[in-house]
């Protein structure tokens, strides 16, 4: 049985699991409380409202992804290797934390606009990485926002497709292929050659 440092942490874990399984609208605070062995009002007292709980879970989940991406990105080295490390990390997160990813996908349109554009936002972490590669002349200059969103789409859509049965099996083994597609997108319109395949595995991190 999972151990939690606080009742609040237990409520968040139960809510994330139930939201992923049933959808946010189908889960009540009473359901969440029952999963934690407390009453609905007892669960509610930690957040004030169900909407506040959902917003907290989204913000914390998004920030958690940003932290893992920063930790897994090599500080130096060729950009294509750093890009592969980022993509491999995100796909591994999807494999390991299926409930969180499903929740974030289902709620992104309601909450993305409220997430600050800072280091706790994974979109900004990837944007900064790409912008640095442009400044260093490793990829052609273009809108860093467009470039970041293009790369994220190449990662997010296969992961979303797995949620709905379009793809099966773990996503992490797809990292080299998706990274090659991302490299092609970032270099579209240029004559930059594809990078040689590296046998070095992306640095793993513990959660």
Secondary structure by P-SEA (a helix, b strand, c coil): ccccccaaaaaaaaaaaaaaacccccccaaaaaaaacccaaaaaaacccaaaaaaaaaaaaaaaaaaaaaaaccccccaaaaaaaaaaaaaaaaaccaaaaaaaaacccccccccccccccaaaaaaaaaaaaaaacccccccaaaaaaaaaaaaaaaaaaaaacccccccccaaaaaaaaaaaaaacccccccccccccccccccc
